[in-house]
Every structure is written in structure tokens, then in C-alpha cells.
Amino acid sequence: MAFPISVPWFYGNLSAYIDSYYISKLGPDGHSVGSLWMLAIIGFGTNLSFVFSGMLSKKIGPWLTSAVTMGVFNFALFMSFFTIQHSFWLLHVTLGALCGLCTGAGYSMMLYFPVLWASEKVAFVSSLVLASSGVGSIIINQVITLYINPENDEPNLSLGQSHYFNQDDIIERVPYVFLVIGGLSSAFHVISLLLLRNPVSPNTTTTKLKEANLDEKTTCEVNLNNYSSISQDQSKPDQQGSDMLQVKQEPHIFPWKTLKSVNFYLITFATTLMMSAFLAESNYYKQFGLLYITDDHFLTNLSVAVSVVVTVCRICVFSYVLEKFSYNTVSIFVTASQAIVVVFWYFTPTIDKWLYFFTYILIQAIQSGSMILFPLITLRVFGPEDYVVNYGLVLLMGSVILLLTPFLMQLILLKFGWFWVFFSISLTSVAALVMCALLPRDTAHAK
């Protein structure tokens, strides 16, 4: 399921070709390069759908929610073949808004299944599942570059502070790449739907209730005692009942009460600031790199290497680290490291392309931790009840900042240059560090 839902990870590679396409078709004065808006819209759609997909899964089940998500996502990819040829901003509707909504819904289900399947190893299983999107981007990034620029031609057009492609054969292939990606994505999703199953079937739940001598009308939920919950009014299950069930006598309370918590806003701002940094890094790594490194395949291989390292870090590093250390320690390490390394990254392409290569890998390795860290913080602070919806609210509240990111980054780039773009990314990480330092103590690792 997660393999093809990796637009934020392959768009940085694709954006240089999209901008080159419009500049070639409309002329330098007829197109305002704004690829960063695409990632902002994807981010906004992702955050928005996180909340509503969690609610939808309660109505129709996670399998059907996943199926609808996959169908709309692939439809949006195929439609991008048409929209890119008609309007740059219409492309934002298909590749940006629709794919963003489906990305959020897909990720919410990928976070939801591990909580139900492996309650005692949420960090490890979530890392394993989310890492699959990195594996998907490895394949898709290679497909994009090998299809559009198989001869590894150098960019031959300088415009402003960036370089672009103007070769006819490259430009003409750009729209068709969406058909290739859409076909590949559809194939993966058909396979995943055949293998995917709902965690607990209605018959299984009913059987366990009867075995526990409980009324079928009693509300039941997954027992995740490893995490603190905002609701402390849960009664103990019958000793003869299933250990998987816990009875809750209180009526269901919708999680809008999390909006009254100061911790909610600390998590929200820290998450959003790190996502804003990730958005700028992912979009600009190739455009900035092309100023000093004219090897297109080298920069594509950089994105592939990033996907591999991110996958390994999520599975082998952060899943272990988050089980052994408190989220307080990990969050401070991630944000502080990000702030330091990003500023150093600016100087690397002028020294050596391989230094640029490995520094960007290090940055994305650090960022990969935040993708697991902040959902886990939300889970441990507010508990498993309505976990997906609560984390969706965290993302949704930060959407305004994400929408401001393209405008601010473009303004900084035009007025002050590339150094201040990198420095501003570092500042957002410092701000996230402050928010993380104010979070409550991780009781799961309290001694």
C-alpha cells in the first residue's frame, strides 16, 4: 500500500522537469516557477485527510478506506497527464490536492493498522510499515529519470538562480511520465488490496465478547496499557474475558478535547516546523544541486540513496531508539542535529559533490526520525483512543504554516539568496527544539 504513496519523496526529483516543461512551453516570462507550492498543497491535503480518514475508517472499516484511497490516488496520477498539458495550477489540483488527500488517508491507515495488530511494538511495526514508502520512492525516482532523461543530458538553460532543461526530447516526455507512474502505482495497489485484511472481523469481536460474558452493546477497544490515556475512567475487564479487550462504560467522547491541552499545541508546532523544513529540503535539493553539479543521474541517485538510508534508519535505528529512550531525548537530538547539519549543507557542493551527497543523506536520515517520533509522542501523551484522529488534528492545525512556507521560502530566495534559505530552515529546527524541550516527561520510559 505504502510503496507508491511517496509523492513528497519523489517530487523533488520530478519538480525540476516540471518547471523545465513549463518554462519551455511558456517561456521564461510566462511561467512563475513555484514547485514548492505543490509540496505545500500536498502537505495541506495530507493533514486534512488524516482527521477525516480516521473517522471514515470507523464507519466503513480500514480495508475499504484504504481501497478508496488507492483508487483516487491512482486516478489523480493518470489525470495529471492531462492537467500538466493545460495548466500549471490545474496540475496542483490532481498531483497536489488529490494526491495529498490520498497520501494523508493512506498514512493514517498505515499508522492505524500497527496499533491494532502489534500494540506492544508500535514503534517498530510503524517504522517497518512507513519505511515501505521510502522503498517505493527508490523505484519511482529511478523510473522518472530513466524515462525522462535516459541519456543523462545536462541542464542547458540558466534562469535566475537555477538551471533547467530545454532539450525537446526531455520536454516532450514529461507529461507521459505520469502514465508510467500511474500504471506502476496501480499494479502495487492491486497486489496490496489482495493481501490486506481488516485487523479484527466483526465475528471475531462478537465471539470474544460472548466468551467474556459481556453484553454485545458494550463498547470495546484495544488494550494498550503501555501508553498513557487522556481518559482514566476505564473499568477492568472480566478476569475470564479476553486479554485483548477492555470495557469502557462511559459513552464515547470525541477527541476535540485535546484542543484544550497545552501539550497538543507544543506537539503541533514542533511537528509543523519539522515538516516545513522537510518540505523545503525535499523541493530544493535538486534545484540547488544543479547550480554546482550538472550530472542529472548523480542527483537522481542521491534521492535513491536517501530512500534506502531513510528506510534503514526507520527500521533499524529509530524503531530501536524510540523503544529504548524517551521521546524527550530523541526529539531534542533530532531537532538539534537538523539545525546544525542544514547550515553546513549549504557549503558542501562548492567543496565536493560527494560531500553534498552524504550531507543530504544525513539530513534526511535525521528527518526520517521525526516522521515516526511525532506520531508516537501523540500516542503516548493522549493515549490510543482516537489516536489517528488526534494526530490528524495535530497535522491539520499546522496546515496554515505549511501553506505559508512556499511564499516565505521563495521570498527569501529572491531577496537574500540560497544561504538564507538554508539558514531559515535551521531556525525552524531550533524553534522545534524549544517546543520539544517543553513537552511532558515520557512516562513510558520514566524510571
C-alpha positions as CSV (number, residue, x, y, z in Angstrom):
1,M,0.0,0.0,0.0
2,A,2.7,2.4,1.0
3,F,5.1,1.8,-1.9
4,P,3.5,4.2,-4.5
5,I,2.2,6.8,-1.9
6,S,5.5,8.6,-1.8
7,V,4.9,11.8,-3.8
8,P,6.7,14.0,-1.2
9,W,9.8,11.8,-1.6
10,F,9.9,11.7,-5.4
11,Y,8.5,15.2,-6.2
12,G,11.9,16.9,-5.5
13,N,13.3,14.9,-8.4
14,L,10.2,15.5,-10.6
15,S,9.9,19.2,-9.9
16,A,13.0,20.2,-12.0
17,Y,11.4,18.5,-15.0
18,I,8.0,20.1,-14.4
19,D,9.5,23.6,-14.2
20,S,11.6,22.9,-17.2
21,Y,8.5,21.8,-19.1
22,Y,6.5,25.0,-18.4
23,I,9.5,27.3,-19.0
24,S,10.0,25.6,-22.4
25,K,6.3,25.8,-23.3
26,L,5.5,29.3,-22.0
27,G,8.9,31.0,-22.0
28,P,10.9,32.3,-19.0
29,D,8.5,35.2,-18.6
30,G,5.3,33.2,-19.0
31,H,5.8,30.8,-16.1
32,S,6.4,31.7,-12.5
33,V,8.4,28.8,-11.1
34,G,6.6,27.7,-8.0
35,S,7.2,24.0,-7.4
36,L,7.3,24.5,-3.7
37,W,3.6,25.3,-3.7
38,M,3.0,21.7,-4.9
39,L,4.5,20.2,-1.8
40,A,2.7,22.7,0.4
41,I,-0.7,21.7,-1.1
42,I,0.2,18.0,-0.8
43,G,1.1,18.7,2.8
44,F,-2.2,20.5,3.5
45,G,-4.2,17.8,1.8
46,T,-2.3,15.1,3.8
47,N,-3.0,16.9,7.1
48,L,-6.7,17.5,6.3
49,S,-7.4,13.9,5.3
50,F,-5.7,12.5,8.4
51,V,-8.6,13.6,10.6
52,F,-11.4,12.5,8.3
53,S,-9.9,9.2,7.2
54,G,-9.7,8.2,10.8
55,M,-13.3,9.0,11.3
56,L,-14.2,7.3,8.0
57,S,-12.4,4.1,8.9
58,K,-14.7,3.7,11.9
59,K,-17.7,3.8,9.6
60,I,-16.6,1.6,6.7
61,G,-13.5,-0.1,8.1
62,P,-9.8,0.4,7.4
63,W,-9.8,-2.0,4.4
64,L,-12.5,-0.2,2.4
65,T,-11.0,3.2,3.4
66,S,-7.6,2.0,2.1
67,A,-9.3,0.8,-1.2
68,V,-11.0,4.2,-1.8
69,T,-7.7,6.0,-1.1
70,M,-5.7,3.9,-3.5
71,G,-8.4,4.3,-6.3
72,V,-8.5,8.1,-6.0
73,F,-4.7,8.3,-5.8
74,N,-4.1,6.4,-9.0
75,F,-6.9,8.3,-10.7
76,A,-5.1,11.6,-9.8
77,L,-1.8,10.3,-11.2
78,F,-3.4,9.4,-14.6
79,M,-5.3,12.7,-14.7
80,S,-2.1,14.6,-14.2
81,F,-1.1,13.5,-17.7
82,F,-3.9,15.8,-19.0
83,T,-3.7,18.6,-16.4
84,I,0.0,19.3,-16.9
85,Q,-0.7,20.0,-20.6
86,H,-3.4,22.5,-19.9
87,S,-2.5,24.5,-16.7
88,F,0.3,24.6,-14.1
89,W,-2.3,25.3,-11.4
90,L,-4.7,22.7,-12.6
91,L,-1.8,20.2,-12.1
92,H,-1.9,21.4,-8.4
93,V,-5.4,20.0,-8.2
94,T,-4.6,16.5,-9.4
95,L,-1.0,15.9,-8.3
96,G,-1.2,18.3,-5.3
97,A,-4.7,18.3,-3.7
98,L,-6.0,14.9,-4.7
99,C,-2.7,13.0,-4.2
100,G,-2.2,15.0,-0.9
101,L,-5.6,13.9,0.4
102,C,-4.9,10.3,-0.5
103,T,-1.4,10.4,1.0
104,G,-2.8,11.5,4.3
105,A,-5.6,8.9,4.2
106,G,-3.0,6.2,3.3
107,Y,-0.6,7.2,6.0
108,S,-3.4,7.3,8.6
109,M,-4.3,3.7,7.8
110,M,-0.6,2.7,7.8
111,L,-0.4,4.1,11.4
112,Y,-3.7,2.6,12.4
113,F,-3.1,-1.0,11.4
114,P,0.1,-1.4,13.6
115,V,-1.7,0.0,16.7
116,L,-4.4,-2.8,16.2
117,W,-2.0,-5.5,15.1
118,A,1.0,-5.0,17.3
119,S,0.1,-2.9,20.4
120,E,3.3,-3.8,22.3
121,K,5.7,-2.9,19.4
122,V,4.0,0.1,17.9
123,A,7.3,2.0,17.2
124,F,8.9,-1.0,15.5
125,V,6.0,-2.0,13.4
126,S,5.1,1.6,12.4
127,S,8.7,2.1,11.4
128,L,8.6,-1.0,9.2
129,V,5.3,0.0,7.5
130,L,6.3,3.6,7.0
131,A,9.7,2.6,5.6
132,S,8.0,1.0,2.7
133,S,7.1,4.4,1.2
134,G,10.9,5.0,1.0
135,V,11.3,1.8,-0.8
136,G,8.6,2.8,-3.3
137,S,10.3,6.2,-3.9
138,I,13.6,4.3,-4.8
139,I,11.8,2.6,-7.7
140,I,9.8,5.6,-8.8
141,N,12.7,8.1,-8.7
142,Q,14.7,5.8,-11.0
143,V,11.8,5.3,-13.3
144,I,11.2,9.1,-13.6
145,T,14.8,9.9,-14.5
146,L,15.5,6.9,-16.7
147,Y,12.3,7.6,-18.7
148,I,12.6,11.4,-19.0
149,N,16.4,11.8,-19.3
150,P,17.8,8.4,-20.2
151,E,21.0,9.9,-21.8
152,N,21.8,11.9,-18.7
153,D,21.8,15.3,-20.6
154,E,22.9,18.3,-18.6
155,P,20.6,21.2,-18.0
156,N,21.2,23.8,-20.7
157,L,19.1,26.8,-19.5
158,S,20.1,29.2,-16.8
159,L,17.3,31.3,-15.3
160,G,17.6,33.3,-12.1
161,Q,19.4,31.3,-9.5
162,S,18.6,27.9,-11.0
163,H,19.3,25.7,-14.1
164,Y,16.7,23.9,-16.2
165,F,16.4,21.5,-19.1
166,N,15.4,22.8,-22.6
167,Q,16.0,19.7,-24.8
168,D,13.0,18.8,-26.9
169,D,13.1,15.1,-26.2
170,I,13.2,15.6,-22.5
171,I,10.4,18.2,-22.5
172,E,8.1,16.0,-24.6
173,R,8.4,13.0,-22.2
174,V,7.4,15.0,-19.1
175,P,3.6,14.6,-19.4
176,Y,3.9,10.9,-20.2
177,V,5.8,10.1,-17.1
178,F,2.5,10.4,-15.1
179,L,1.1,7.5,-17.2
180,V,4.1,5.4,-16.3
181,I,3.9,6.2,-12.6
182,G,0.2,5.7,-12.5
183,G,0.5,2.3,-14.1
184,L,3.2,1.2,-11.7
185,S,1.3,2.6,-8.7
186,S,-1.9,0.8,-9.8
187,A,-0.1,-2.5,-10.0
188,F,1.3,-2.2,-6.5
189,H,-2.1,-1.3,-5.1
190,V,-4.0,-4.2,-6.7
191,I,-1.5,-6.6,-5.1
192,S,-1.8,-4.8,-1.7
193,L,-5.6,-4.9,-1.7
194,L,-5.5,-8.7,-2.3
195,L,-3.2,-9.1,0.7
196,L,-4.6,-6.5,3.1
197,R,-7.1,-7.6,5.8
198,N,-9.0,-5.8,8.5
199,P,-7.3,-6.4,11.9
200,V,-10.4,-7.7,13.7
201,S,-13.5,-9.0,12.0
202,P,-17.0,-8.4,13.4
203,N,-17.4,-12.2,14.0
204,T,-14.2,-12.4,16.0
205,T,-15.2,-9.4,18.1
206,T,-18.6,-10.9,18.8
207,T,-17.1,-14.3,19.8
208,K,-14.7,-12.7,22.2
209,L,-17.5,-10.7,23.8
210,K,-19.5,-13.8,24.3
211,E,-16.5,-15.6,25.8
212,A,-16.0,-12.8,28.2
213,N,-19.7,-12.8,29.2
214,L,-20.1,-9.2,28.1
215,D,-23.1,-7.5,26.6
216,E,-22.6,-7.0,22.8
217,K,-23.7,-3.4,23.2
218,T,-20.8,-2.7,25.5
219,T,-18.1,-0.5,23.8
220,C,-14.8,-2.3,23.5
221,E,-11.4,-1.1,22.5
222,V,-7.9,-2.3,22.0
223,N,-6.0,-2.6,25.3
224,L,-2.8,-0.6,25.0
225,N,-1.8,-0.2,28.6
226,N,1.8,0.8,27.7
227,Y,0.6,4.3,26.8
228,S,-1.0,6.9,29.0
229,S,-4.5,7.9,28.0
230,I,-6.4,11.1,28.5
231,S,-9.3,9.0,29.6
232,Q,-8.8,7.4,33.0
233,D,-12.3,6.1,33.5
234,Q,-11.9,2.6,32.1
235,S,-13.1,-0.3,34.2
236,K,-11.2,-3.6,34.4
237,P,-12.2,-6.4,32.1
238,D,-13.7,-9.6,33.4
239,Q,-11.0,-12.0,34.6
240,Q,-12.5,-14.7,32.4
241,G,-12.6,-12.5,29.4
242,S,-10.1,-12.0,26.6
243,D,-6.9,-10.1,27.4
244,M,-7.3,-8.2,24.1
245,L,-10.5,-6.4,25.3
246,Q,-11.1,-3.7,27.7
247,V,-14.6,-2.5,28.7
248,K,-15.4,1.2,28.7
249,Q,-18.7,2.0,30.4
250,E,-18.6,5.7,29.5
251,P,-20.1,7.0,26.3
252,H,-17.7,7.8,23.5
253,I,-16.1,11.2,23.8
254,F,-14.9,12.8,20.5
255,P,-11.3,13.9,20.7
256,W,-11.8,17.6,20.3
257,K,-10.9,17.9,24.0
258,T,-7.3,17.5,23.0
259,L,-7.5,21.1,21.7
260,K,-7.7,22.3,25.3
261,S,-4.3,20.8,26.1
262,V,-1.1,22.9,26.0
263,N,0.8,19.7,25.1
264,F,-1.3,19.5,21.9
265,Y,0.0,22.9,20.7
266,L,3.6,22.0,21.6
267,I,3.4,18.8,19.5
268,T,1.6,20.7,16.7
269,F,4.2,23.5,16.3
270,A,7.1,21.1,16.7
271,T,5.7,18.7,14.1
272,T,4.8,21.6,11.7
273,L,8.2,23.2,11.9
274,M,10.0,20.0,11.1
275,M,7.6,19.3,8.2
276,S,8.2,22.8,6.9
277,A,11.9,22.1,6.9
278,F,11.4,18.8,5.2
279,L,9.3,20.4,2.5
280,A,12.0,23.0,1.7
281,E,14.8,20.4,1.7
282,S,13.0,17.9,-0.5
283,N,12.0,20.5,-3.0
284,Y,15.3,22.4,-3.3
285,Y,17.9,19.7,-3.1
286,K,18.0,19.1,-6.8
287,Q,17.5,22.8,-7.9
288,F,20.3,23.9,-5.6
289,G,22.5,21.0,-6.5
290,L,22.2,21.7,-10.3
291,L,23.9,25.0,-9.7
292,Y,27.2,23.2,-9.0
293,I,26.6,19.6,-10.1
294,T,25.4,19.2,-13.7
295,D,25.1,15.4,-13.5
296,D,21.4,14.7,-13.5
297,H,21.7,11.0,-12.9
298,F,24.0,11.7,-9.9
299,L,21.3,13.8,-8.2
300,T,18.7,11.2,-9.0
301,N,20.9,8.5,-7.4
302,L,21.1,10.8,-4.4
303,S,17.3,10.6,-4.0
304,V,17.6,6.8,-4.4
305,A,20.3,6.6,-1.7
306,V,18.2,8.8,0.6
307,S,15.3,6.4,0.2
308,V,17.5,3.5,1.1
309,V,19.0,5.2,4.1
310,V,15.7,6.5,5.3
311,T,14.2,3.0,5.1
312,V,17.1,1.5,7.1
313,C,17.0,4.3,9.7
314,R,13.3,3.9,10.3
315,I,13.5,0.1,10.6
316,C,16.9,-0.4,12.3
317,V,17.6,2.8,14.1
318,F,14.6,4.9,15.2
319,S,12.4,1.9,15.9
320,Y,15.1,0.7,18.3
321,V,15.9,4.1,19.7
322,L,12.3,5.0,20.4
323,E,11.8,1.7,22.3
324,K,14.9,2.3,24.4
325,F,14.9,6.1,25.0
326,S,12.3,8.6,26.0
327,Y,10.7,10.7,23.3
328,N,12.1,13.7,25.1
329,T,15.7,12.7,24.5
330,V,15.1,11.6,20.9
331,S,13.2,14.8,19.9
332,I,15.9,17.1,21.3
333,F,18.5,15.1,19.4
334,V,16.6,15.1,16.1
335,T,15.8,18.8,16.1
336,A,19.3,19.9,17.3
337,S,21.1,17.8,14.8
338,Q,18.9,19.1,12.0
339,A,19.6,22.7,12.9
340,I,23.4,22.2,12.8
341,V,23.7,20.0,9.7
342,V,21.5,22.1,7.4
343,V,23.7,25.1,7.7
344,F,26.8,23.0,6.9
345,W,24.9,21.5,3.9
346,Y,24.9,24.9,2.1
347,F,28.7,24.9,1.7
348,T,29.2,21.3,0.6
349,P,28.5,21.5,-3.2
350,T,31.3,24.1,-3.6
351,I,33.7,21.7,-1.9
352,D,32.8,18.3,-3.4
353,K,29.7,16.7,-4.9
354,W,30.2,13.6,-2.7
355,L,30.2,15.8,0.4
356,Y,26.9,17.3,-0.8
357,F,25.7,13.7,-1.4
358,F,26.4,12.4,2.0
359,T,25.3,15.5,3.9
360,Y,21.9,15.5,2.3
361,I,21.6,11.8,3.2
362,L,22.5,12.6,6.8
363,I,19.8,15.3,6.9
364,Q,17.1,13.0,5.6
365,A,18.2,10.3,8.0
366,I,17.6,12.7,10.8
367,Q,14.3,13.8,9.3
368,S,13.1,10.2,9.0
369,G,13.0,10.1,12.8
370,S,10.6,12.9,13.0
371,M,8.1,11.0,10.8
372,I,7.9,8.3,13.5
373,L,8.7,10.4,16.5
374,F,5.8,12.9,16.5
375,P,3.0,10.3,15.9
376,L,4.5,8.3,18.8
377,I,4.6,11.4,21.0
378,T,0.9,12.0,20.2
379,L,0.1,8.4,21.1
380,R,2.0,8.5,24.4
381,V,0.6,11.8,25.5
382,F,-3.0,11.4,24.5
383,G,-3.4,7.6,24.5
384,P,-4.6,5.1,21.9
385,E,-8.2,6.1,21.9
386,D,-8.8,8.1,18.6
387,Y,-5.0,8.1,18.1
388,V,-5.3,8.6,14.3
389,V,-7.8,11.4,14.7
390,N,-5.7,13.1,17.4
391,Y,-2.6,13.0,15.2
392,G,-4.7,14.3,12.3
393,L,-5.7,17.3,14.4
394,V,-2.0,17.9,15.1
395,L,-1.3,18.0,11.4
396,L,-4.4,19.9,10.5
397,M,-3.7,22.7,12.9
398,G,-0.3,23.2,11.3
399,S,-1.5,23.4,7.8
400,V,-1.6,27.2,7.7
401,I,2.1,27.4,8.4
402,L,2.8,24.8,5.7
403,L,0.9,27.0,3.2
404,L,3.0,30.0,4.1
405,T,6.2,28.1,3.6
406,P,6.4,28.4,-0.2
407,F,5.7,32.1,-0.1
408,L,8.3,32.7,2.6
409,M,11.0,30.5,1.0
410,Q,10.5,32.0,-2.4
411,L,10.7,35.5,-0.9
412,I,13.9,34.7,1.0
413,L,15.5,33.1,-2.1
414,L,14.7,36.1,-4.4
415,K,15.6,38.8,-1.9
416,F,18.5,37.2,0.0
417,G,19.8,34.2,-1.8
418,W,20.4,30.5,-1.1
419,F,22.3,30.9,2.1
420,W,19.4,32.5,3.9
421,V,17.1,29.7,2.7
422,F,19.3,27.2,4.4
423,F,19.7,29.3,7.5
424,S,15.9,29.8,7.8
425,I,15.5,26.0,7.7
426,S,17.9,25.8,10.5
427,L,16.0,28.4,12.5
428,T,12.7,26.4,12.2
429,S,14.6,23.4,13.6
430,V,15.8,25.5,16.6
431,A,12.2,26.6,17.2
432,A,11.0,23.0,17.1
433,L,13.8,22.1,19.6
434,V,12.3,24.7,22.0
435,M,8.8,23.2,21.7
436,C,10.2,19.6,22.3
437,A,12.0,20.7,25.4
438,L,8.7,21.9,26.9
439,L,6.9,18.5,26.3
440,P,6.0,16.5,29.4
441,R,8.2,13.6,30.6
442,D,7.8,10.4,28.7
443,T,6.1,8.2,31.4
444,A,6.7,5.0,29.3
445,H,10.4,5.4,30.0
446,A,10.2,7.0,33.4
447,K,12.5,5.3,36.0
